[in-house]
Each structure stands twice: as structure tokens, then as C-alpha cells.
Amino acid sequence: MSVEEIREAKDELIKMSNDDTQRELYEMRAKTLRDKISALNEAERKGIKKGREEGRKEGEQNKAIEIAKSLIKLGLDKESIAKSTGLDLCEVEKLMN
């Protein structure tokens, strides 16, 4: 048996052997722990999702800049580059300098 399985068996034994009041307290503590674990898992999922979204946006921005630099080398005007890449005109001007 693993350590976790032994802990679970011990907890179950304690739960079954206690009187009603003690069993109720045990259940309340166990529920609180499960709620905390659930909240932490949800926060982790949200954090991962947010990180992926931010990474995707950053990647799209970097790609737009790469394309703009290529278009600058081809001699395209800044307005066309801004329109083609979705970058602000100011950003394109900075890349041209």
C-alpha cells in the first residue's frame, strides 16, 4: 500500500470510530479542505488560460512586427504596412527609423 492509501484508510477509520459530534467536525474539516483544493485548482486553470492568451497575443504582435520589417525592406509605404499588419502607424514609423 502507498502512503496516501494508508492515510486515506486511517482517516476513514477515524471518521467511522468517532461519535456523532466528532464525525460532524471531521466532515466539516474534510469539506473545507476539499473546497480549498477545488478553489486552488480553479485558480490554477484560470492562470494557465490567461498565460496562454497573453502568450498568443504576444506572439501575434511579434509576427506582425516581423512582417512589417519585411514590408519596409520591400519599400512599402507606412500606411499600407500599418493596414496590412494591424500595427499602429506610430509603431510602423518606429520600425522605419
Beta strands, then each sheet from edge to edge (+ up, - down):
end
